[in-house]
Amino acid sequence: MESVPNLIQMEAPGIKAGLANIYFALNQWNLAEINYSEALGLAESYFGTNHPWTLYMRGSLATVYKSQSRLEEAKRVEQQVVALMRKDPGPHHEQTLLVMRNLSDTYVLLDDLQEAKRLQDDIESLRPPSSAESDILEDKSNLSHILYGLKQYNEAQSVQEEVSARLRILKGEDDAATLNSRWDLAKTYAALEQYNEARRIHTEDLPRHIRLYSKHHDLTLKTMSESARLSSRQGHHDLAQRRYEEVSRTWTEMGLQTHPSALKARVGIALAQLEQGNADDANQRLKGLRREADEGIIQIKGSLADEMKIATMLVLMAKMPQGLRDLLEQLSNGMDQPPESAPSTES
């Protein structure tokens, strides 16, 4: 029989993991990472490096990396965990399939859609016939992400409408899985330029996100940002600016003002200001972002860098004299025309 101190020690990884889960739910990813790392260290000491529980902790740590936009690190860890979990507890085990689903999602975020599709097909073949309907719906949801990434929007919409409707019956409209599925569907509606449908979902679900999670939760902030983007698309630039400002303030309240999503919100504010004729304010905001990047406070890369380039170009054009803008537009239109045929040299 084990002594009491040993039993307490054996429970220590679970206690740390539980604390990490709480921090993760609160978007306090640095604290979640610290506690998952400590739980992993304890699990390796008590259970061994390749024990299924240890591997599951490693997969949880990879999920934190993903939330921090450390996608390559997440992929590397998840690939290692999947390879080991295929051996023990085995390829058909629910925890193995869970980590495989997480890895497929990481591939989608990295735009490695063919690898994501290959892994999703693998999951379909390994999933036991007795799997819960919620697992089957999650796999369909992951497939819809791949279809969306491949720009097969109509196919993605069909799958997402099925998943969303079924989850609403199975788990209720306030359940996290239901809200996630509806967020995906709204994104697809937006890609198909069904903006009213997309905004309707976000308007209905934003209070549910706040009730279920909080104002500070990642999905709440994503919903607010997407609502701002759709408002801008439909010409409601003042509303878009207010939404983006609220998103930016919330990230700052959490001490995560350098997160890529927080920086994108600041670019969104600048674009909304520009659309309302405030080119000088927009220019100052973009200058502030570039200055912070030069000082090493923030990083501007990936899609954020692309958005910054577009916003900067639009501001420069807005500040040009009207005559020069007209000239550039004429030159641009001329470049779009096919070249005239060369004169014939035949006599």
ZAGU-287203 format. One record per residue (C-alpha): residue in three letters; x, y, z. Coordinates in steps of 0.05 Angstrom, whole numbers, padded with zeros to 5 digits, always signed. Example, Ala and Ser with C-alpha at 12.3 -4.5 7.8 and 13.67 -1.06 7.14 Angstrom:
REM ZAGU-287203
ALA+00246-00090+00156
SER+00273-00021+00143
REM end
This chain:
REM ZAGU-287203
MET+00000+00000+00000
GLU+00026+00069-00020
SER+00042+00119+00034
VAL+00000+00182+00039
PRO+00056+00229+00014
ASN+00064+00186-00049
LEU-00010+00189-00063
ILE-00009+00264-00056
GLN+00051+00268-00103
MET+00014+00226-00155
GLU-00044+00275-00154
ALA+00001+00336-00162
PRO+00003+00334-00239
GLY-00073+00332-00242
ILE-00079+00391-00195
LYS-00030+00432-00236
ALA-00066+00412-00300
GLY-00133+00433-00270
LEU-00104+00501-00253
ALA-00076+00507-00323
ASN-00145+00492-00352
ILE-00174+00549-00312
TYR-00121+00598-00336
PHE-00131+00574-00408
ALA-00206+00586-00404
LEU-00191+00657-00379
ASN-00143+00670-00438
GLN-00085+00677-00389
TRP-00041+00636-00434
ASN+00026+00652-00402
LEU+00001+00625-00335
ALA-00032+00566-00370
GLU+00034+00550-00403
ILE+00072+00553-00337
ASN+00023+00506-00303
TYR+00018+00457-00361
SER+00094+00456-00363
GLU+00098+00441-00289
ALA+00044+00388-00296
LEU+00083+00357-00353
GLY+00147+00356-00312
LEU+00112+00323-00253
ALA+00078+00272-00299
GLU+00145+00253-00331
SER+00174+00243-00261
TYR+00117+00200-00234
PHE+00089+00164-00296
GLY+00146+00165-00346
THR+00161+00204-00410
ASN+00116+00163-00456
HIS+00058+00149-00409
PRO-00010+00167-00442
TRP-00025+00218-00388
THR+00043+00251-00398
LEU+00031+00253-00473
TYR-00038+00283-00463
MET-00006+00338-00421
ARG+00044+00351-00477
GLY-00014+00358-00525
SER-00049+00407-00478
LEU+00015+00449-00477
ALA+00014+00449-00554
THR-00057+00477-00551
VAL-00030+00536-00510
TYR+00024+00547-00563
LYS-00031+00550-00615
SER-00069+00602-00576
GLN-00005+00643-00573
SER+00003+00638-00649
ARG+00064+00594-00640
LEU+00039+00547-00694
GLU+00104+00514-00714
GLU+00119+00496-00642
ALA+00048+00469-00634
LYS+00055+00427-00697
ARG+00122+00398-00676
VAL+00096+00377-00607
GLU+00030+00350-00634
GLN+00066+00308-00687
GLN+00110+00277-00633
VAL+00050+00263-00588
VAL+00009+00232-00645
ALA+00067+00186-00664
LEU+00075+00161-00593
MET+00001+00156-00577
ARG-00011+00113-00638
LYS+00031+00061-00602
ASP+00001+00070-00533
PRO-00058+00076-00520
GLY-00066+00059-00594
PRO-00092+00092-00658
HIS-00166+00079-00643
HIS-00165+00109-00572
GLU-00207+00172-00562
GLN-00148+00211-00534
THR-00105+00193-00594
LEU-00160+00215-00641
LEU-00168+00280-00601
VAL-00095+00298-00610
MET-00099+00280-00684
ARG-00158+00327-00691
ASN-00117+00382-00657
LEU-00060+00370-00705
SER-00107+00372-00765
ASP-00132+00440-00740
THR-00060+00464-00734
TYR-00046+00444-00806
VAL-00107+00485-00827
LEU-00081+00546-00789
LEU-00013+00536-00824
ASP-00050+00532-00891
ASP-00023+00461-00901
LEU-00091+00438-00926
GLN-00070+00375-00962
GLU-00036+00348-00899
ALA-00098+00368-00858
LYS-00143+00330-00907
ARG-00097+00269-00905
LEU-00099+00268-00829
GLN-00175+00279-00827
ASP-00185+00220-00874
ASP-00140+00179-00828
ILE-00184+00198-00769
GLU-00247+00177-00807
SER-00217+00108-00820
LEU-00194+00099-00747
ARG-00256+00126-00711
PRO-00294+00068-00680
PRO-00366+00056-00703
SER-00388+00066-00631
SER-00361+00137-00629
ALA-00404+00190-00596
GLU-00444+00235-00644
SER-00407+00295-00616
ASP-00341+00265-00641
ILE-00370+00252-00710
LEU-00396+00324-00713
GLU-00327+00350-00692
ASP-00296+00312-00750
LYS-00347+00342-00798
SER-00331+00410-00770
ASN-00257+00399-00782
LEU-00272+00377-00853
SER-00311+00442-00864
HIS-00249+00481-00842
ILE-00209+00446-00896
LEU-00262+00458-00948
TYR-00264+00532-00928
GLY-00188+00536-00935
LEU-00193+00505-01004
LYS-00244+00560-01021
GLN-00299+00507-01031
TYR-00347+00553-00994
ASN-00413+00523-01017
GLU-00390+00453-00995
ALA-00365+00482-00928
GLN-00432+00518-00918
SER-00471+00454-00929
VAL-00430+00416-00877
GLN-00430+00473-00827
GLU-00506+00483-00831
GLU-00515+00408-00817
VAL-00466+00409-00758
SER-00494+00474-00729
ALA-00566+00450-00732
ARG-00550+00383-00702
LEU-00508+00412-00645
ARG-00563+00461-00628
ILE-00610+00402-00617
LEU-00558+00358-00584
LYS-00525+00409-00537
GLY-00567+00472-00538
GLU-00556+00541-00568
ASP-00512+00565-00510
ASP-00462+00507-00514
ALA-00390+00521-00533
ALA-00390+00471-00591
THR-00454+00501-00619
LEU-00426+00571-00615
ASN-00361+00550-00649
SER-00400+00517-00705
ARG-00442+00580-00716
TRP-00380+00624-00717
ASP-00351+00580-00772
LEU-00417+00584-00810
ALA-00418+00660-00804
LYS-00347+00663-00832
THR-00369+00621-00892
TYR-00430+00664-00903
ALA-00384+00725-00905
ALA-00338+00691-00956
LEU-00401+00679-00999
GLU-00418+00754-00989
GLN-00481+00736-00950
TYR-00464+00791-00901
ASN-00532+00799-00870
GLU-00534+00725-00851
ALA-00464+00730-00822
ARG-00480+00792-00781
ARG-00545+00761-00756
ILE-00506+00702-00726
HIS-00455+00747-00693
THR-00509+00793-00665
GLU-00548+00735-00637
ASP-00487+00699-00608
LEU-00445+00755-00579
PRO-00487+00758-00514
ARG-00482+00682-00509
HIS-00406+00685-00515
ILE-00402+00736-00459
ARG-00450+00695-00415
LEU-00414+00629-00427
TYR-00342+00654-00427
SER-00332+00728-00412
LYS-00318+00792-00450
HIS-00244+00772-00449
HIS-00250+00704-00482
ASP-00217+00691-00549
LEU-00281+00671-00585
THR-00318+00733-00557
LEU-00263+00778-00584
LYS-00262+00742-00651
THR-00337+00751-00656
MET-00331+00826-00641
SER-00274+00833-00692
GLU-00313+00797-00746
SER-00374+00839-00731
ALA-00331+00901-00740
ARG-00303+00875-00806
LEU-00373+00859-00833
SER-00398+00928-00811
SER-00341+00959-00851
ARG-00358+00916-00912
GLN-00429+00942-00910
GLY-00407+01014-00903
HIS-00421+01023-00829
HIS-00352+01050-00815
ASP-00370+01088-00751
LEU-00398+01023-00721
ALA-00337+00985-00745
GLN-00290+01035-00711
ARG-00328+01029-00645
ARG-00325+00953-00648
TYR-00251+00952-00664
GLU-00237+01002-00607
GLU-00274+00957-00559
VAL-00234+00897-00581
SER-00168+00936-00574
ARG-00187+00960-00504
THR-00205+00890-00482
TRP-00138+00860-00505
THR-00103+00917-00468
GLU-00143+00903-00405
MET-00116+00831-00407
GLY-00045+00856-00416
LEU-00043+00824-00486
GLN-00039+00887-00528
THR+00018+00857-00570
HIS-00024+00796-00590
PRO-00032+00793-00667
SER-00108+00799-00661
ALA-00100+00862-00618
LEU-00054+00892-00670
LYS-00103+00875-00726
ALA-00157+00912-00687
ARG-00113+00974-00687
VAL-00104+00969-00762
GLY-00180+00961-00768
ILE-00190+01026-00729
ALA-00143+01062-00777
LEU-00181+01036-00838
ALA-00248+01056-00807
GLN-00220+01126-00793
LEU-00195+01131-00864
GLU-00264+01111-00892
GLN-00295+01167-00851
GLY-00247+01218-00881
ASN-00198+01221-00822
ALA-00135+01205-00861
ASP-00089+01243-00813
ASP-00115+01203-00753
ALA-00107+01138-00791
ASN-00037+01157-00811
GLN-00017+01173-00740
ARG-00044+01105-00716
LEU-00005+01067-00769
LYS+00058+01107-00753
GLY+00050+01087-00680
LEU+00048+01013-00699
ARG+00110+01020-00743
ARG+00146+01057-00687
GLU+00130+01001-00638
ALA+00155+00950-00688
ASP+00220+00989-00697
GLU+00230+00990-00622
GLY+00218+00915-00617
ILE+00155+00922-00576
ILE+00111+00886-00628
GLN+00122+00842-00688
ILE+00089+00857-00755
LYS+00089+00794-00797
GLY+00045+00747-00837
SER-00026+00771-00852
LEU-00017+00831-00805
ALA+00041+00855-00848
ASP-00003+00849-00910
GLU-00059+00889-00877
MET-00009+00942-00855
LYS+00017+00950-00927
ILE-00053+00957-00955
ALA-00073+01007-00901
THR-00010+01048-00910
MET-00020+01050-00986
LEU-00092+01073-00977
VAL-00072+01128-00929
LEU-00018+01153-00976
MET-00068+01155-01033
ALA-00119+01192-00990
LYS-00067+01245-00973
MET-00047+01257-01046
PRO-00073+01318-01083
GLN-00136+01301-01122
GLY-00101+01315-01189
LEU-00046+01264-01174
ARG-00097+01212-01152
ASP-00135+01222-01217
LEU-00071+01214-01256
LEU-00052+01150-01220
GLU-00122+01122-01232
GLN-00117+01138-01306
LEU-00049+01104-01310
SER-00076+01044-01272
ASN-00136+01039-01319
GLY-00089+01044-01379
MET-00047+00987-01353
ASP-00109+00944-01348
GLN-00124+00953-01423
PRO-00094+00903-01473
PRO-00037+00932-01514
GLU-00054+00957-01583
SER-00032+00914-01641
ALA+00034+00933-01672
PRO+00028+00966-01740
SER+00036+00920-01799
THR+00104+00921-01834
GLU+00076+00891-01898
SER+00078+00934-01959
REM end
